Every structure is written in structure tokens, then in C-alpha cells.
Amino acid sequence: MVYAGNILYDKTLLESDKKFIIFGAGICGRKILMYLEWNGVKDNVICFCDSYIKSKKDIAGIPVLSVIDVCEQYPNLDYLIGGKYEREMYDILRKRAISKIHLLML
């Protein structure tokens, strides 16, 4: 894990060259995206990933993909998680050998 704490204090999120995956396409994932947008780094988000994708979709022009596919394709990027399912998200990412995880309190 890279960081656990309030999204407002995770300074590594604002580094201009860092690329992210937001885990979760619900309310909390959208809040994370909103924070990144407010700080001028929305374009650093590669995609959202989610465990329950029923159809192809996107959020604010950013694709939402299967967590399995994303972890295979982007194992070295920073993953942003938060919300009531954060423990499950964390466990899924760790099982897929993802180590750059930011657990964010929103």
C-alpha cells in the first residue's frame, strides 16, 4: 500500500506524470475523479475498473473496464480506492499482486 488517509493529503496524487486507475465506478469512484479534476490531474486517469460490469460504459469520457483485465494490463500503475467496499477492493488488488494502492477516506 502506498497511502492510507484523507484524499486531500495524498500529495503523490498531484504529481503531474503519475497515472491512475480508479477502482469502483460508483459514487466514491466519481468523488475521487472529481477531486483529481479539481486539482488538474483528471487526464492522468487511465480508466475505472469494477468487479461488476454488465455493459460497456464510461464515466466522464473515461472507460470502465473489468478489474481482472485492468490488473493484467496495468500492474504497475497506482490504484485509487475508497468507500464502503474498500476492504474488498484492497483484497482483490493484493490477490492480483498490485502493490501501489492508495486507500482514500473521502
ABEGO torsion letter per residue (X at the ends): XABBEBAAABAAAABAABBBBBBEABAAAAAAAAAAAAAGAAAABABBBBABBABBBBBGGBBBBBAAAAAAABAABBBBBBEAAAAAAAAAAAAAGBABBBBBBX
